[in-house]
Amino acid sequence: MARFDNAREAKEFLISRIADQAQRDGVPLSEIERKELYFSESGWTLPDIMEVNEAFERDYDQTSYEKKIKKLVREARIRARKEAPEEVKSWSDAIRILYKEDHYISVMLGHPTAPRHPFVDLIRAVGTGLVLSAIFGIALRYLESHVEILKTREGWVFL
């Protein structure tokens, strides 16, 4: 059962954990950077988010920002696993709620539609191919040992 009733509660939980991790690590997180975590074009967000977003796009490098937030998220989740295991489920619940809508923070949380590393995709494709080949090979061996097939003038005969 999720402990959050809506995206706003989930987002506020996650942003508070990210801001806390930034403070623990001594990583500067400006007010604009913190507010940008609330950005959404369709879901709940701050009333002044368009002004915040304009300032962010003008004054910040998006790639560096996303990298910084991803690192803070990773470190905060590792710390939660070690220090507060009961909080790990809250992280998962909050992320699950946000994935249902379009929120910028989801990109930095590892949203499934976010771009993945091409090598990971290649490994998954090769692994899937190997598994399917093995299943096909096992099925053929089974058929060879249990079904005898003869070719006759009239067609195939299964014995």
KEPA-336564 format. One line per field, with one value per residue (C-alpha): x, y, z. Coordinates in Angstrom, 2 decimals. Layout:
c1	X|...
c2	Y|...
c3	Z|...
//
This chain:
c1	0.00|1.43|1.89|1.28|-2.17|-1.03|1.90|2.35|3.02|5.32|7.23|7.62|8.95|11.56|12.65|13.09|15.35|17.36|17.80|18.82|21.42|22.78|23.21|24.90|27.30|28.00|26.67|25.22|21.58|20.20|16.57|16.07|17.61|15.44|12.28|13.11|12.64|8.93|8.65|5.82|3.91|0.82|1.02|0.97|3.71|4.54|2.47|5.57|7.17|7.16|9.24|11.51|11.89|12.75|15.47|16.73|16.97|18.71|21.23|21.90|23.33|20.64|23.06|25.22|22.14|20.63|23.94|24.19|20.61|21.04|24.11|22.25|19.32|21.66|23.48|20.25|18.79|21.98|21.92|18.24|18.96|21.68|20.21|16.43|15.31|11.66|12.11|13.11|9.48|8.50|11.05|9.62|6.03|6.81|8.67|5.86|3.29|5.37|5.96|2.22|2.42|4.83|7.27|10.77|12.13|11.26|14.09|16.57|14.93|15.54|12.15|11.73|11.20|14.34|17.24|19.33|22.91|23.21|25.50|22.83|20.28|22.71|23.33|19.58|18.97|21.77|20.59|17.03|18.26|20.32|17.42|15.03|17.59|18.04|14.28|13.95|16.85|15.33|11.97|13.63|15.50|12.25|10.48|13.39|13.31|9.53|8.20|9.29|8.55|8.48|8.24|5.86|4.44|1.27|3.07|4.47|3.47|3.93|4.42
c2	0.00|3.36|5.88|8.75|9.79|11.81|12.99|16.12|14.14|11.74|14.58|16.49|13.35|12.72|16.34|16.62|13.54|14.91|18.31|16.58|14.49|17.61|19.26|16.15|15.95|19.69|19.90|23.33|23.16|26.59|27.54|27.43|23.93|22.71|24.22|22.81|19.34|20.22|20.88|19.20|20.27|18.26|17.12|19.02|21.60|24.90|27.96|29.88|26.96|28.68|31.58|29.11|27.06|30.13|31.09|27.51|27.24|30.61|30.12|26.38|23.50|20.82|17.91|18.86|19.42|16.04|14.32|16.05|15.12|11.50|11.20|12.68|10.29|7.29|8.30|9.07|5.68|3.87|5.77|4.93|1.22|1.35|3.74|3.58|0.39|1.26|4.32|2.24|1.27|4.93|5.72|2.96|4.04|7.68|6.82|4.51|7.30|9.82|7.37|7.41|11.08|13.40|14.86|16.14|14.55|11.13|11.52|11.73|8.89|6.52|6.60|3.56|5.77|7.76|7.00|4.02|3.18|1.44|-1.27|-2.28|-2.55|-4.70|-7.05|-7.41|-8.17|-10.75|-12.35|-12.59|-14.14|-16.75|-17.69|-18.04|-20.12|-22.43|-22.90|-23.63|-26.14|-27.96|-28.15|-29.63|-32.25|-33.23|-33.61|-35.64|-38.10|-38.45|-38.16|-40.20|-38.54|-40.38|-38.88|-40.79|-40.12|-38.78|-36.43|-36.47|-39.25|-38.86|-42.07
c3	0.00|-1.02|1.72|-0.71|-1.86|-4.85|-6.97|-4.87|-1.69|-3.54|-5.16|-1.88|-0.17|-2.88|-3.19|0.57|0.50|-2.44|-0.74|2.49|0.64|-1.07|2.32|3.81|0.85|0.81|-2.75|-3.50|-4.53|-5.37|-4.90|-8.70|-8.87|-6.00|-7.49|-10.95|-9.42|-9.21|-12.96|-14.84|-17.93|-17.04|-13.40|-10.12|-9.79|-8.10|-9.04|-10.23|-12.09|-15.50|-14.17|-12.38|-15.55|-17.64|-15.14|-15.06|-18.85|-19.02|-16.19|-15.81|-17.83|-17.96|-18.48|-15.49|-13.37|-14.21|-13.51|-10.13|-9.16|-10.30|-8.09|-5.12|-5.71|-5.88|-2.68|-0.83|-1.71|-0.65|2.64|3.15|2.64|5.28|7.84|7.37|5.59|6.29|4.05|1.00|0.37|0.55|-2.17|-4.37|-3.74|-4.51|-7.71|-8.84|-8.37|-10.34|-13.21|-13.91|-14.92|-16.70|-14.14|-14.90|-11.72|-13.17|-15.68|-12.82|-10.93|-13.85|-15.55|-17.84|-20.89|-20.16|-22.52|-21.45|-22.22|-25.64|-24.24|-21.71|-24.53|-26.55|-23.61|-23.05|-26.73|-26.88|-23.64|-24.91|-28.16|-26.31|-24.05|-26.99|-28.92|-25.94|-25.59|-29.32|-29.16|-26.19|-27.98|-31.08|-29.02|-27.35|-30.68|-32.13|-29.28|-29.01|-32.54|-35.54|-38.86|-42.21|-45.66|-47.92|-51.35|-49.77|-47.36|-43.88|-41.48|-37.74|-35.80
//
